[in-house]
Amino acid sequence: MYCPSNYILVSGSGIDQFQLVSFDKALFASKIANYNLVKVSSILPSACKEAASISATQGSILFTAYASISSCEKGKISAAVGVGIPQKLDEVGVIMEYACKDCEEIAVEQVREMVRKSMELRNSAIQEIKIASTEVSVSEGIFSTAIAALTMW
């Protein structure tokens, strides 16, 4: 069975009159628009190592845990994704995602707390929590999208 060996944390935002184009622009800003994303649940395999950039061929499948939010109502929207890296290298990590109509700090704190609780559930000591996040100020009547993702290949 295939198990990803690399991952990267990314985030970005997009703005457009069309909601789906706004989402695509957010993917583009995150540098994951030219891949086929397969949404996965929240486990980072023990063998996965953080990479500086995506080395997979464009058009290929990336396994991705992500939070996204789109809105055309004035205000702030935010998305965050976090991963708990275990102290023991043979244990899995836990990925958590959160999006909200609020500021980035709220999204980040929610993700951080969810990672802590899920690692605790697994009796896994945390070496580090890594987080990617973004915030967008939405203008009335035009779609804005915020996305934060951990993608694996």
DSSP file with accessible surface (Angstrom, degrees, kcal/mol):
  #  RESIDUE AA STRUCTURE BP1 BP2  ACC     N-H-->O    O-->H-N    N-H-->O    O-->H-N    TCO  KAPPA ALPHA  PHI   PSI    X-CA   Y-CA   Z-CA
    1    1 A M              0   0  236      0, 0.0     2,-0.1     0, 0.0     0, 0.0   0.000 360.0 360.0 360.0 140.3    0.0    0.0    0.0
    2    2 A Y        -     0   0  138      1,-0.0     0, 0.0     0, 0.0     0, 0.0  -0.429 360.0-175.9 -71.7 137.9    1.3    3.5   -0.9
    3    3 A C        -     0   0   73     -2,-0.1   150,-0.0    44,-0.0    -1,-0.0  -0.983  27.4-118.7-135.4 122.0    2.4    5.8    1.9
    4    4 A P        -     0   0   14      0, 0.0    43,-0.2     0, 0.0     3,-0.1  -0.235  20.9-169.9 -58.1 148.2    3.4    9.4    1.3
    5    5 A S        +     0   0   60    148,-1.8    44,-2.3     1,-0.1     2,-0.3   0.499  65.5  47.4-116.8  -9.4    7.0   10.2    2.2
    6    6 A N  E     +a   49   0A  47    147,-2.0   147,-2.0    42,-0.3     2,-0.3  -0.965  57.5 177.8-132.8 151.9    6.9   14.1    1.9
    7    7 A Y  E     -aB  50 152A   6     42,-1.9    44,-2.9    -2,-0.3     2,-0.3  -0.969   8.0-166.3-146.2 162.3    4.7   16.9    3.0
    8    8 A I  E     - B   0 151A  20    143,-1.9   143,-2.3    -2,-0.3     2,-0.5  -0.988  17.5-135.9-147.0 144.1    4.4   20.6    2.9
    9    9 A L  E     + B   0 150A  28     -2,-0.3     2,-0.3    42,-0.2   141,-0.2  -0.882  34.5 168.2 -97.8 132.2    2.2   23.2    4.7
   10   10 A V  E     - B   0 149A  19    139,-2.9   139,-3.1    -2,-0.5     2,-0.3  -0.945  14.6-179.4-140.3 160.9    0.8   25.9    2.5
   11   11 A S  E     + B   0 148A  41     -2,-0.3     2,-0.3   137,-0.2   137,-0.2  -0.980  11.7 149.6-155.3 158.7   -1.8   28.7    2.7
   12   12 A G  E     - B   0 147A   7    135,-2.3   135,-2.4    -2,-0.3     2,-0.3  -0.982  26.5-129.9-174.9 174.3   -3.2   31.3    0.4
   13   13 A S  E     - B   0 146A  47     -2,-0.3     2,-0.3   133,-0.2   133,-0.2  -0.935  12.1-164.9-139.0 159.8   -6.1   33.4   -0.6
   14   14 A G  E     - B   0 145A   5    131,-1.9   131,-2.6    -2,-0.3     2,-0.4  -0.994   3.7-160.8-146.1 149.8   -8.0   34.3   -3.7
   15   15 A I  E     + B   0 144A  81     -2,-0.3     2,-0.3   129,-0.2   129,-0.2  -0.999  27.3 134.9-134.2 132.3  -10.5   37.0   -4.8
   16   16 A D  E     - B   0 143A  30    127,-2.3   127,-1.4    -2,-0.4     6,-0.1  -0.975  61.6-108.2-165.9 163.5  -12.9   36.9   -7.8
   17   17 A Q  S    S+     0   0  130     -2,-0.3     2,-0.4   125,-0.2   127,-0.1   0.747 106.5  64.7 -70.7 -22.2  -16.5   37.5   -8.8
   18   18 A F  S  > S-     0   0  118      1,-0.1     4,-2.4   125,-0.1     5,-0.2  -0.887  78.3-143.0-104.8 134.2  -17.0   33.8   -9.1
   19   19 A Q  H  > S+     0   0  100     -2,-0.4     4,-2.3     1,-0.2     5,-0.2   0.913 100.6  48.4 -62.0 -44.4  -16.7   31.6   -6.0
   20   20 A L  H  > S+     0   0  135      1,-0.2     4,-2.5     2,-0.2    -1,-0.2   0.889 111.8  49.3 -67.3 -35.8  -15.0   28.7   -7.7
   21   21 A V  H  > S+     0   0   57      2,-0.2     4,-2.7     1,-0.2    -1,-0.2   0.901 108.7  54.2 -68.9 -36.4  -12.4   31.0   -9.4
   22   22 A S  H  X S+     0   0    0     -4,-2.4     4,-1.8     2,-0.2   123,-0.2   0.928 109.7  47.4 -59.6 -43.6  -11.8   32.6   -6.0
   23   23 A F  H  X S+     0   0   43     -4,-2.3     4,-2.3     2,-0.2    -2,-0.2   0.930 111.2  50.8 -63.1 -44.4  -11.1   29.1   -4.7
   24   24 A D  H  X S+     0   0   84     -4,-2.5     4,-2.6     1,-0.2    -2,-0.2   0.897 108.4  52.0 -62.1 -39.6   -8.8   28.3   -7.6
   25   25 A K  H  X S+     0   0   92     -4,-2.7     4,-2.6     2,-0.2    -1,-0.2   0.872 108.1  51.6 -64.3 -36.3   -6.9   31.5   -7.1
   26   26 A A  H  X S+     0   0    0     -4,-1.8     4,-1.5     2,-0.2    -2,-0.2   0.911 110.4  48.5 -66.3 -40.0   -6.4   30.5   -3.4
   27   27 A L  H  <>S+     0   0   16     -4,-2.3     5,-2.4     2,-0.2     6,-0.8   0.915 111.3  50.7 -62.7 -42.9   -5.0   27.2   -4.6
   28   28 A F  H ><5S+     0   0  143     -4,-2.6     3,-1.6     1,-0.2    -2,-0.2   0.929 108.4  50.9 -61.6 -44.4   -2.7   29.0   -7.0
   29   29 A A  H 3<5S+     0   0   49     -4,-2.6    -1,-0.2     1,-0.3    -2,-0.2   0.818 110.4  51.0 -62.8 -28.7   -1.5   31.3   -4.3
   30   30 A S  T 3<5S-     0   0    5     -4,-1.5    -1,-0.3    -5,-0.2    -2,-0.2   0.442 113.2-122.2 -85.7  -4.6   -0.8   28.1   -2.2
   31   31 A K  T < 5S+     0   0  164     -3,-1.6    -3,-0.2    -4,-0.3    23,-0.1   0.759  90.2  98.0  67.8  28.1    1.1   26.6   -5.1
   32   32 A I    > < +     0   0    0     -5,-2.4     3,-1.1    -6,-0.1    -4,-0.2   0.258  45.0 101.7-124.6  13.5   -1.2   23.5   -5.2
   33   33 A A  T 3  S+     0   0   20     -6,-0.8    -5,-0.2     1,-0.3     4,-0.1   0.786  76.0  58.1 -70.3 -27.3   -3.5   24.6   -8.1
   34   34 A N  T 3  S+     0   0   82     -7,-0.2    25,-2.5    -6,-0.1     2,-0.3   0.063  96.5  77.1 -96.5  27.5   -1.9   22.4  -10.7
   35   35 A Y  S <  S-     0   0   31     -3,-1.1     2,-0.8    23,-0.2    26,-0.2  -0.898  83.9-112.9-128.1 159.1   -2.4   19.1   -8.8
   36   36 A N  E     -c   61   0A 101     24,-2.4    26,-2.6    -2,-0.3     2,-0.5  -0.861  37.6-149.0 -92.2 113.0   -5.3   16.8   -8.3
   37   37 A L  E     -c   62   0A  47     -2,-0.8     2,-0.6    24,-0.2    26,-0.2  -0.730  12.0-165.3 -89.7 128.8   -6.1   17.1   -4.6
   38   38 A V  E     -c   63   0A  60     24,-2.7    26,-3.0    -2,-0.5     2,-0.2  -0.965  23.2-131.7-111.3 115.3   -7.5   14.1   -2.8
   39   39 A K  E     -c   64   0A 120     -2,-0.6     2,-0.3    24,-0.2    26,-0.2  -0.507  31.3-176.8 -72.4 131.8   -8.9   15.1    0.6
   40   40 A V        -     0   0   41     24,-1.9    26,-0.2    -2,-0.2    -1,-0.0  -0.824  26.5-102.0-124.0 164.0   -7.7   12.9    3.4
   41   41 A S        -     0   0   94     -2,-0.3     2,-0.8    24,-0.1    -1,-0.2   0.000  56.4 -75.1 -75.3-165.8   -8.4   12.6    7.1
   42   42 A S  S    S+     0   0   27      2,-0.1    53,-2.2    53,-0.0     2,-0.5  -0.259  82.0 114.0-104.4  48.4   -5.9   13.8    9.6
   43   43 A I  E     -E   94   0B  61     -2,-0.8    51,-0.2    51,-0.2    -2,-0.0  -0.956  44.0-157.5-121.3 129.0   -2.9   11.5    9.9
   44   44 A L  E     -E   93   0B   7     49,-2.2    49,-2.6    -2,-0.5    -2,-0.1  -0.901  31.6-121.1 -97.0 117.0    0.7   12.3    9.0
   45   45 A P    >   -     0   0   22      0, 0.0     3,-1.7     0, 0.0    46,-0.1  -0.245  17.1-120.0 -58.4 149.3    2.5    9.0    8.3
   46   46 A S  T 3  S+     0   0   52      1,-0.3    45,-0.1    44,-0.2   -41,-0.0   0.790 112.1  55.3 -62.2 -26.9    5.5    8.4   10.5
   47   47 A A  T 3  S+     0   0   57    -43,-0.2    -1,-0.3    43,-0.1     2,-0.2   0.564  82.1 114.2 -83.4  -7.4    7.8    8.2    7.4
   48   48 A C    <   -     0   0   10     -3,-1.7     2,-0.4   -42,-0.1   -42,-0.3  -0.464  46.6-166.5 -73.5 132.6    6.7   11.7    6.1
   49   49 A K  E     -a    6   0A 117    -44,-2.3   -42,-1.9    -2,-0.2     2,-0.2  -0.918  26.6-107.3-117.6 143.3    9.4   14.4    6.1
   50   50 A E  E     -a    7   0A  92     -2,-0.4     2,-0.3   -44,-0.2   -42,-0.2  -0.454  36.0-159.7 -69.5 135.9    8.8   18.1    5.5
   51   51 A A        -     0   0   23    -44,-2.9   -42,-0.2    -2,-0.2     3,-0.1  -0.811  23.3-135.0-114.6 157.8    9.9   19.4    2.2
   52   52 A A  S    S+     0   0  103     -2,-0.3     2,-0.3     1,-0.2    -1,-0.1   0.757  89.3   2.3 -81.2 -26.4   10.6   23.0    1.1
   53   53 A S  S    S-     0   0   82    -46,-0.1     2,-0.5   -45,-0.0    -1,-0.2  -0.965  88.0 -85.5-153.5 166.4    8.6   22.6   -2.2
   54   54 A I        -     0   0   28     -2,-0.3    98,-0.0     1,-0.1   -46,-0.0  -0.653  32.5-176.9 -81.5 124.5    6.5   20.1   -4.0
   55   55 A S        +     0   0   89     -2,-0.5    -1,-0.1     2,-0.1     2,-0.1   0.445  47.3 110.6-100.7  -0.7    8.6   17.7   -6.1
   56   56 A A  S    S-     0   0   21      1,-0.1     2,-0.1     4,-0.0     3,-0.1  -0.404  80.6 -96.6 -72.9 150.7    5.6   15.8   -7.6
   57   57 A T    >   -     0   0  116      1,-0.1     3,-2.1    -2,-0.1    -1,-0.1  -0.443  46.6-101.2 -66.3 134.1    4.9   16.2  -11.3
   58   58 A Q  T 3  S+     0   0  126      1,-0.3   -23,-0.2    -2,-0.1    -1,-0.1  -0.303 110.3  33.6 -56.7 140.7    2.2   18.7  -12.0
   59   59 A G  T 3  S+     0   0   42    -25,-2.5    -1,-0.3     1,-0.4   -24,-0.2   0.180  94.7 117.2  94.8 -14.5   -1.2   17.0  -12.6
   60   60 A S  S <  S-     0   0   40     -3,-2.1   -24,-2.4   -26,-0.2     2,-0.4  -0.238  73.9 -87.0 -80.5 174.4   -0.4   14.2  -10.2
   61   61 A I  E     -c   36   0A  93    -26,-0.2     2,-0.4    -3,-0.1   -24,-0.2  -0.653  36.8-169.7 -86.2 132.1   -2.4   13.3   -7.1
   62   62 A L  E     -c   37   0A   0    -26,-2.6   -24,-2.7    -2,-0.4     2,-0.5  -0.991  21.6-133.4-117.9 128.8   -1.5   15.0   -3.8
   63   63 A F  E     -cD  38 152A  62     89,-2.2    89,-3.5    -2,-0.4     2,-0.4  -0.722  37.4-174.0 -78.7 127.1   -3.1   13.7   -0.6
   64   64 A T  E     -cD  39 151A   0    -26,-3.0   -24,-1.9    -2,-0.5     2,-0.5  -0.984  31.4-165.7-138.5 130.0   -4.3   16.8    1.2
   65   65 A A  E     + D   0 150A   0     85,-2.6    85,-2.6    -2,-0.4     2,-0.3  -0.962  38.1 159.9-105.1 122.1   -5.9   17.8    4.5
   66   66 A Y  E     - D   0 149A  46     -2,-0.5     2,-0.4    83,-0.2    83,-0.2  -0.988  38.1-148.9-147.0 157.7   -7.2   21.3    4.2
   67   67 A A  E     + D   0 148A   9     81,-2.3    81,-2.1    -2,-0.3     2,-0.3  -0.978  26.5 171.2-120.2 135.8   -9.6   23.9    5.5
   68   68 A S  E     - D   0 147A  47     -2,-0.4     2,-0.3    79,-0.2    79,-0.2  -0.989  12.4-174.0-143.6 155.1  -11.1   26.5    3.2
   69   69 A I  E     - D   0 146A  29     77,-2.0    77,-2.4    -2,-0.3     2,-0.4  -0.988   3.5-167.4-148.3 137.6  -13.8   29.1    3.5
   70   70 A S  E     + D   0 145A  30     -2,-0.3     2,-0.3    75,-0.2    75,-0.2  -0.976  15.1 162.5-125.3 145.2  -15.4   31.4    0.9
   71   71 A S  E     - D   0 144A   8     73,-2.2    73,-2.5    -2,-0.4     4,-0.1  -0.990  33.8-166.4-156.3 153.4  -17.5   34.4    1.5
   72   72 A C        +     0   0   40     -2,-0.3    69,-2.7    71,-0.2     2,-0.5   0.095  66.0 104.3-123.7  16.2  -18.9   37.5   -0.3
   73   73 A E  S    S-     0   0  115     67,-0.2    65,-0.2    68,-0.1    67,-0.1  -0.870  84.2-100.8 -99.4 131.7  -20.1   39.1    3.0
   74   74 A K  S    S+     0   0  164     -2,-0.5     2,-0.3    63,-0.1    65,-0.2  -0.143  82.5  65.3 -52.9 135.9  -17.9   42.0    4.3
   75   75 A G  E    S-F  138   0B  38     63,-1.4    63,-3.7    -4,-0.1     2,-0.4  -0.942  85.5 -51.5 145.8-164.7  -15.7   40.9    7.2
   76   76 A K  E     -F  137   0B  99     -2,-0.3     2,-0.3    61,-0.2    61,-0.2  -0.866  39.1-172.7-109.8 143.5  -12.7   38.6    7.8
   77   77 A I  E     -F  136   0B   2     59,-2.2    59,-2.8    -2,-0.4     2,-0.3  -0.965   8.8-176.0-129.0 150.6  -12.3   35.0    7.0
   78   78 A S  E     -FG 135 100B   0     22,-2.6    22,-2.5    -2,-0.3     2,-0.3  -0.986  12.4-167.4-145.6 153.4   -9.5   32.7    8.0
   79   79 A A  E     +FG 134  99B   0     55,-2.0    55,-2.2    -2,-0.3     2,-0.3  -0.992  10.2 177.9-139.5 146.2   -8.2   29.2    7.5
   80   80 A A  E     -FG 133  98B   0     18,-2.7    18,-2.6    -2,-0.3     2,-0.4  -0.993  10.5-169.5-146.9 148.3   -5.5   27.3    9.4
   81   81 A V  E     -FG 132  97B   0     51,-2.4    51,-2.5    -2,-0.3     2,-0.3  -0.992  12.4-176.8-135.1 140.5   -4.0   23.8    9.3
   82   82 A G  E     -FG 131  96B   0     14,-2.8    14,-2.7    -2,-0.4     2,-0.4  -0.971  11.6-156.6-137.2 154.1   -1.7   22.4   11.9
   83   83 A V  E     -FG 130  95B   0     47,-2.5    47,-2.3    -2,-0.3     2,-0.6  -0.998  12.7-141.3-132.8 134.0    0.3   19.2   12.4
   84   84 A G  E     -FG 129  94B   0     10,-2.8    10,-1.0    -2,-0.4    45,-0.2  -0.850  15.6-153.6 -91.7 119.0    1.6   17.7   15.6
   85   85 A I  E     -F  128   0B  24     43,-3.3    42,-3.4    -2,-0.6    43,-1.4  -0.848  18.7-132.2 -92.7 120.8    5.0   16.1   15.1
   86   86 A P  E     -F  126   0B   9      0, 0.0    40,-0.2     0, 0.0     7,-0.1  -0.374   7.3-131.2 -74.8 153.4    5.5   13.3   17.6
   87   87 A Q  S    S+     0   0  123     38,-2.6     2,-0.6    -2,-0.1    39,-0.1   0.880  97.6  67.8 -67.0 -37.1    8.7   13.0   19.7
   88   88 A K  S >  S-     0   0  131     37,-0.4     3,-1.9     1,-0.1    -1,-0.1  -0.756  78.7-149.0 -88.3 119.9    9.0    9.3   18.7
   89   89 A L  T 3  S+     0   0  123     -2,-0.6    -1,-0.1     1,-0.3    -2,-0.0   0.676  92.9  61.3 -65.8 -17.5    9.8    9.1   15.0
   90   90 A D  T 3  S+     0   0  127      2,-0.1    -1,-0.3   -43,-0.0     2,-0.2   0.473  90.4  87.5 -89.1   0.5    7.9    5.8   14.6
   91   91 A E  S <  S-     0   0   52     -3,-1.9     2,-0.1   -45,-0.1    33,-0.0  -0.663  81.8-111.1 -96.1 155.3    4.6    7.3   15.6
   92   92 A V        -     0   0   57     -2,-0.2     2,-0.2    -7,-0.1    -4,-0.1  -0.444  26.4-131.0 -78.8 155.8    2.1    9.1   13.3
   93   93 A G  E     -E   44   0B   1    -49,-2.6   -49,-2.2    -2,-0.1     2,-0.4  -0.577  17.2-125.3 -97.0 168.3    1.4   12.8   13.5
   94   94 A V  E     -EG  43  84B   0    -10,-1.0   -10,-2.8   -51,-0.2     2,-0.4  -0.969  15.5-157.2-121.2 132.7   -2.0   14.4   13.6
   95   95 A I  E     - G   0  83B   0    -53,-2.2     2,-0.4    -2,-0.4   -12,-0.2  -0.908  11.0-174.9-108.1 133.5   -3.3   17.0   11.2
   96   96 A M  E     - G   0  82B  33    -14,-2.7   -14,-2.8    -2,-0.4     2,-0.3  -0.981   3.5-165.4-130.2 143.9   -6.1   19.4   12.1
   97   97 A E  E     + G   0  81B  47     -2,-0.4     2,-0.3   -16,-0.2   -16,-0.2  -0.939   8.2 174.8-128.7 148.6   -7.9   22.0   10.0
   98   98 A Y  E     - G   0  80B  74    -18,-2.6   -18,-2.7    -2,-0.3     2,-0.3  -0.975   6.4-177.2-155.5 137.3  -10.2   24.9   10.8
   99   99 A A  E     + G   0  79B  32     -2,-0.3     2,-0.3   -20,-0.2   -20,-0.2  -0.983  15.9 162.8-133.6 147.2  -11.8   27.8    8.9
  100  100 A C  E     - G   0  78B  14    -22,-2.5   -22,-2.6    -2,-0.3     2,-1.2  -0.983  50.1-107.8-156.6 164.1  -14.0   30.6   10.3
  101  101 A K  S    S+     0   0  119     -2,-0.3     2,-0.3   -24,-0.2   -24,-0.2  -0.664  94.1  74.9 -93.4  72.3  -15.5   34.0    9.7
  102  102 A D  S    S-     0   0   78     -2,-1.2    -2,-0.2   -27,-0.1     2,-0.0  -0.912  90.9 -53.2-163.4-173.8  -13.1   35.5   12.2
  103  103 A C    >>  -     0   0   30     -2,-0.3     4,-1.4     1,-0.1     3,-0.7  -0.276  48.4-110.5 -78.9 161.9   -9.5   36.6   12.5
  104  104 A E  H 3> S+     0   0   56      1,-0.2     4,-2.8     2,-0.2     5,-0.2   0.845 113.9  63.1 -59.1 -37.4   -6.4   34.4   11.8
  105  105 A E  H 3> S+     0   0  128      1,-0.2     4,-2.3     2,-0.2    -1,-0.2   0.873 102.0  51.0 -60.0 -36.8   -5.5   34.2   15.5
  106  106 A I  H <> S+     0   0   67     -3,-0.7     4,-2.3     2,-0.2    -1,-0.2   0.937 111.2  47.3 -65.0 -46.4   -8.7   32.5   16.3
  107  107 A A  H  X S+     0   0    0     -4,-1.4     4,-2.3     1,-0.2    -2,-0.2   0.924 112.7  49.5 -61.9 -43.9   -8.2   29.9   13.5
  108  108 A V  H  X S+     0   0   25     -4,-2.8     4,-2.6     1,-0.2    -1,-0.2   0.926 111.4  47.9 -62.5 -45.9   -4.6   29.3   14.6
  109  109 A E  H  X S+     0   0   93     -4,-2.3     4,-2.3    -5,-0.2    -1,-0.2   0.898 110.6  52.0 -65.7 -38.0   -5.5   28.8   18.3
  110  110 A Q  H  X S+     0   0   85     -4,-2.3     4,-2.4     2,-0.2    -1,-0.2   0.939 112.2  46.0 -61.2 -46.6   -8.4   26.4   17.4
  111  111 A V  H  X S+     0   0    0     -4,-2.3     4,-2.6     2,-0.2     5,-0.2   0.927 111.2  52.2 -62.3 -46.1   -6.0   24.3   15.3
  112  112 A R  H  X S+     0   0   69     -4,-2.6     4,-2.3     1,-0.2    -1,-0.2   0.931 112.0  45.8 -57.7 -44.7   -3.3   24.3   18.0
  113  113 A E  H  X S+     0   0   75     -4,-2.3     4,-2.4     1,-0.2    -1,-0.2   0.901 111.8  51.1 -68.4 -39.3   -5.8   23.1   20.6
  114  114 A M  H  X S+     0   0   53     -4,-2.4     4,-2.4     2,-0.2     5,-0.2   0.904 109.9  50.3 -64.8 -40.2   -7.2   20.4   18.4
  115  115 A V  H  X S+     0   0    0     -4,-2.6     4,-2.6     2,-0.2     5,-0.3   0.945 110.5  50.1 -61.6 -46.9   -3.7   19.1   17.6
  116  116 A R  H  X S+     0   0  104     -4,-2.3     4,-2.3    -5,-0.2    -2,-0.2   0.933 112.9  45.9 -56.2 -48.1   -2.9   18.9   21.3
  117  117 A K  H  X S+     0   0  128     -4,-2.4     4,-2.1     1,-0.2    -1,-0.2   0.889 113.7  47.9 -65.1 -40.2   -6.1   17.0   22.1
  118  118 A S  H  X S+     0   0   21     -4,-2.4     4,-1.1     2,-0.2    -1,-0.2   0.853 112.3  48.3 -72.7 -34.5   -5.7   14.5   19.3
  119  119 A M  H  <>S+     0   0    1     -4,-2.6     5,-2.6    -5,-0.2     3,-0.2   0.904 111.3  51.7 -68.6 -38.8   -2.1   13.8   20.1
  120  120 A E  H ><5S+     0   0  147     -4,-2.3     3,-2.0    -5,-0.3    -2,-0.2   0.905 103.9  57.5 -61.8 -41.9   -3.1   13.4   23.8
  121  121 A L  H 3<5S+     0   0  133     -4,-2.1    -1,-0.2     1,-0.3    -2,-0.2   0.861 109.3  45.8 -56.2 -35.2   -5.8   10.9   22.7
  122  122 A R  T 3<5S-     0   0  105     -4,-1.1    -1,-0.3    -3,-0.2    -2,-0.2   0.321 112.2-121.3 -90.3   5.4   -3.0    8.8   21.0
  123  123 A N  T < 5 +     0   0  147     -3,-2.0     2,-0.5     1,-0.2    -3,-0.2   0.876  63.8 148.5  53.2  40.9   -0.7    9.1   24.1
  124  124 A S      < -     0   0   10     -5,-2.6    -1,-0.2    -6,-0.1     2,-0.2  -0.927  46.4-134.0-112.5 121.5    1.8   10.7   21.8
  125  125 A A        -     0   0   48     -2,-0.5   -38,-2.6    -3,-0.1     2,-0.5  -0.497  25.8-123.6 -72.2 138.8    4.2   13.3   23.2
  126  126 A I  E     -F   86   0B  53    -40,-0.2     3,-0.1    -2,-0.2    -1,-0.1  -0.727  27.2-179.4 -91.0 126.0    4.5   16.4   20.9
  127  127 A Q  E    S-     0   0B 106    -42,-3.4     2,-0.3    -2,-0.5    -1,-0.2   0.859  74.5 -18.3 -81.2 -41.9    7.9   17.4   19.6
  128  128 A E  E     -F   85   0B  89    -43,-1.4   -43,-3.3     2,-0.0     2,-0.5  -0.984  51.6-138.1-163.0 149.4    6.5   20.4   17.7
  129  129 A I  E     -F   84   0B  33     -2,-0.3     2,-0.4   -45,-0.2   -45,-0.2  -0.986  22.6-164.8-114.6 122.8    3.3   21.8   16.3
  130  130 A K  E     -F   83   0B  43    -47,-2.3   -47,-2.5    -2,-0.5     2,-0.4  -0.898   8.8-172.5-108.0 137.8    3.6   23.4   12.8
  131  131 A I  E     -F   82   0B  45     -2,-0.4     2,-0.4   -49,-0.2   -49,-0.2  -0.984  17.2-169.2-135.6 139.5    0.9   25.7   11.5
  132  132 A A  E     +F   81   0B  13    -51,-2.5   -51,-2.4    -2,-0.4     2,-0.3  -0.982  25.7 160.2-120.4 139.1    0.1   27.4    8.2
  133  133 A S  E     -F   80   0B  27     -2,-0.4     2,-0.3   -53,-0.2   -53,-0.2  -0.973  19.9-167.7-153.2 165.1   -2.7   30.0    8.1
  134  134 A T  E     -F   79   0B  22    -55,-2.2   -55,-2.0    -2,-0.3     2,-0.3  -0.984   6.8-155.1-154.8 157.0   -4.1   32.9    6.3
  135  135 A E  E     -F   78   0B  54     -2,-0.3     2,-0.4   -57,-0.2   -57,-0.2  -0.989   8.6-165.3-135.0 141.8   -6.7   35.7    6.7
  136  136 A V  E     -F   77   0B   9    -59,-2.8   -59,-2.2    -2,-0.3     2,-0.7  -0.993  17.6-140.3-130.0 135.9   -8.7   37.6    4.1
  137  137 A S  E     -F   76   0B  80     -2,-0.4     2,-0.4   -61,-0.2   -61,-0.2  -0.872  29.9-144.3 -91.1 117.3  -10.6   40.9    4.4
  138  138 A V  E     -F   75   0B   6    -63,-3.7   -63,-1.4    -2,-0.7     2,-0.4  -0.689   3.9-146.3 -90.1 132.7  -13.7   40.3    2.3
  139  139 A S    >   -     0   0   74     -2,-0.4     3,-1.7     3,-0.3     5,-0.0  -0.784  36.7 -94.8 -92.9 140.2  -15.3   43.1    0.3
  140  140 A E  T 3  S+     0   0  136     -2,-0.4   -67,-0.2     1,-0.2    -1,-0.1  -0.273 105.4  11.5 -56.4 127.9  -19.1   43.1    0.0
  141  141 A G  T 3  S+     0   0   61    -69,-2.7     2,-0.4     1,-0.1    -1,-0.2   0.373 106.2  90.9  89.9  -4.6  -20.3   41.4   -3.1
  142  142 A I  S <  S-     0   0   58     -3,-1.7    -3,-0.3   -70,-0.2     2,-0.2  -0.985  77.7-114.7-125.9 135.5  -17.0   39.8   -4.3
  143  143 A F  E     -B   16   0A  50   -127,-1.4  -127,-2.3    -2,-0.4     2,-0.4  -0.480  30.4-176.0 -73.8 135.6  -16.0   36.3   -3.4
  144  144 A S  E     -BD  15  71A   1    -73,-2.5   -73,-2.2  -129,-0.2     2,-0.4  -0.973   4.6-164.7-124.8 143.3  -12.9   35.8   -1.2
  145  145 A T  E     -BD  14  70A   0   -131,-2.6  -131,-1.9    -2,-0.4     2,-0.4  -0.991   6.5-165.5-131.0 138.1  -11.4   32.4   -0.3
  146  146 A A  E     +BD  13  69A   0    -77,-2.4   -77,-2.0    -2,-0.4     2,-0.4  -0.972  13.9 179.1-118.0 136.3   -8.9   31.4    2.4
  147  147 A I  E     -BD  12  68A   0   -135,-2.4  -135,-2.3    -2,-0.4     2,-0.4  -0.996  13.9-177.0-138.5 143.3   -7.3   28.0    2.3
  148  148 A A  E     +BD  11  67A   0    -81,-2.1   -81,-2.3    -2,-0.4     2,-0.3  -0.992  20.7 174.1-135.5 133.8   -4.7   26.3    4.5
  149  149 A A  E     -BD  10  66A   0   -139,-3.1  -139,-2.9    -2,-0.4     2,-0.5  -0.986  34.0-152.9-144.0 150.6   -3.4   22.8    3.6
  150  150 A L  E     -BD   9  65A   0    -85,-2.6   -85,-2.6    -2,-0.3     2,-0.4  -0.998  30.0-170.3-116.6 118.9   -1.0   20.1    4.4
  151  151 A T  E     -BD   8  64A   0   -143,-2.3  -143,-1.9    -2,-0.5     2,-0.3  -0.909   4.0-164.2-117.0 142.9   -0.3   18.1    1.3
  152  152 A M  E      BD   7  63A   6    -89,-3.5   -89,-2.2    -2,-0.4  -145,-0.2  -0.937 360.0 360.0-126.6 148.1    1.5   14.8    1.0
  153  153 A W              0   0   21   -147,-2.0  -147,-2.0    -2,-0.3  -148,-1.8  -0.948 360.0 360.0-148.4 360.0    3.1   12.9   -1.9
